Amino acid sequence: MIEKRCIKEDTNKAVFRQFCEAHRYPVSADFEPALHCFYAADADINVVHPFNQLAGPKAYQENFLLPLQAAFSNLSRAEYIAFGGDYEGGEWLTCTGYYKGCFNKPWIGIKPSGEMAFLRFGEFHRMENGQAVESYIFLDIPELMIAGGQWPIEDAPGKTRGYTGYLPGPDSQDGLVWQDSDPDHTQSSYQLVTDMLLELATKDQAWRPYWHEDMLWYGPAAFGSFAGLEQFASFQVPFENTFSEWVGGAVAGSQTRHFTRFADGAYVCSGGWPSLNAVQAKTFLGQPSEGKRLVMRVCDWWRREGDLLVENWVFVDIPHVLLQMGYDLFSEMSEDKQ
């Protein structure tokens, strides 16, 4: 029987801050009670492939956290963005940052490096009565594989992945928004991102005016990261042209949708499980097109300065996308071991 020892807080942000501080060292004695305080017993916890849907904090701990703790000695984690807001009547919290530790034992088929390694994470939690009842947890598993020289997919001829490696937090160093934000600033940030999303996949690149020319796009490692509007466009436009019938989660009536999208001061986030559906028209992630409709689990965090977006952190559940194209990343790694 886990003794919860929960300390009652008045706001969702206070509850979340308490949980994040306990999460700093997930192997500590204080963490397990904090985990079961933060999550409702029947919480619906969704983690990227190969974990997928986990029922409650016990399943989350046994299937994800304990194996991660076993693989990474001296495991710790830190968030560099955290904030909260409302979406369609629900109360939400979000954060993103890194787990880090010495990667000493295999994890989900990835061979250990025996050195310090990083696993980028992003989380979204819907709250009721001070507890998380619905969660979506993103991990950039390909980033860990690429860092260890174990990414099995070659880039398409003539195409180069962007920068891969550790991705920093906000240049402004103010991403932990534990305080209340100005509601007018929050609303204008939300509208700025919502308007920009509606201009993606347009022939005239109508999304460009929303971005600063020195913007930073921190993408999933399988895509890479890019500095400056022109370098980002050199990725974004070919990426959009890889698909037809592109429908994003911000579009009303879409088959896929955002489970949340909210702002807090200068920061905005969104996530969908999945949020994007499109028909593959060209080779993607090394897989030839078979005209399949793919869905993508995607999430973003944006930071604005003035009237422009300056930074964007992005996750895509790449193993889940590959699985839809008939490529089981984790099965392939198992076969490599034989």
Steps between C-alpha positions, in 0.01 A plus 500: 500500500652832392479774759412804292596777749335750264528870576186678385568798273257769393575516127585259221832677445594454864411131480703465182800685639500268801489198269778632275723565799444142624565377145847659500639170627253225402694238697465683832279370780277806470413447137266199509258661749510821293417304184191350660399837644521674166313240294147381565495123554312444173687762294521435126875536428614492138870468416658486154550166323598235610331582834169647376202489739573430866223474759587693813821603676589143603511386136690816405757434769542131423505525121688826449668649807650192664661369178636850433640517853660158454667607175623846610702518818490831689181584312369854536270727306439871461237708323590821320143585401195452724166682505125453515174606339149406391371336184140416414397507865792287621785605725844411362867501600803447279878475519800397294866433576741210536566183692871437535731246657768245422356262238636171640243234406282432192168682479219399259760336276741796492856405591658691789783742436652475846509880499277792590194508277189714460136413433278795405145491635183705472184459707138616504266434792127567531411573859190436708480574872876551523601173330596399148227288343622498138863529386699496176874445527735547207858370482753563225625141490673548161714776655640250749560247220671753273728615782604137552554429130204260487251673270436242224333723239708674234407846381354518151757580227567871480333572832682587820355485846528819703707529817453212743608512862407659828237772454507803732217667682373853432755769420308724739548251786147561625328179392392390849179704529396420856353848552173636357526659155327805357178366342510739202857400418402135536203535266700682233770230514237232455348683204840557337576126498149395403504736201846375396395136514217565257756623244715184497511299177399801290645549150618854575661405836255728676643394839819704442379840631437352845869415556809703586772472234739365767251245632618170649317176420588213733366198315481127566842346444385299197436837330766711671501860621542822303607859564351789306187532292664404171665187637175396665314555171753274325366223724136597541408545134639161381345339809157637413548394135568143610127468574168572336165570670679651796258564789628641827350499848415871493258454209132472593346169398835322470507122544784568742505775759691670777419352838617834636628840390552779751724793591655647812659841451754481216477119474257285304469124459293248311482123469307238310482122536498516200471858375612469139375273223632500144551268205863410440589602143881469509770308685489586869736383775662272245173325419359514145151635448215251477236772502406426861329749724722553802409656832756669720512554872648850521554765765653848507603777734549852364651816645416843364682832515290800410271401213716217366581141590869448580537144634314173442561163666343205316446128553366244254449138603728374222493128598119512477517660153750238382276221627218625278736475202581139584833566675507375860799685642522291815459170318781606265726570797418158650591332172830690490593341831459147371 
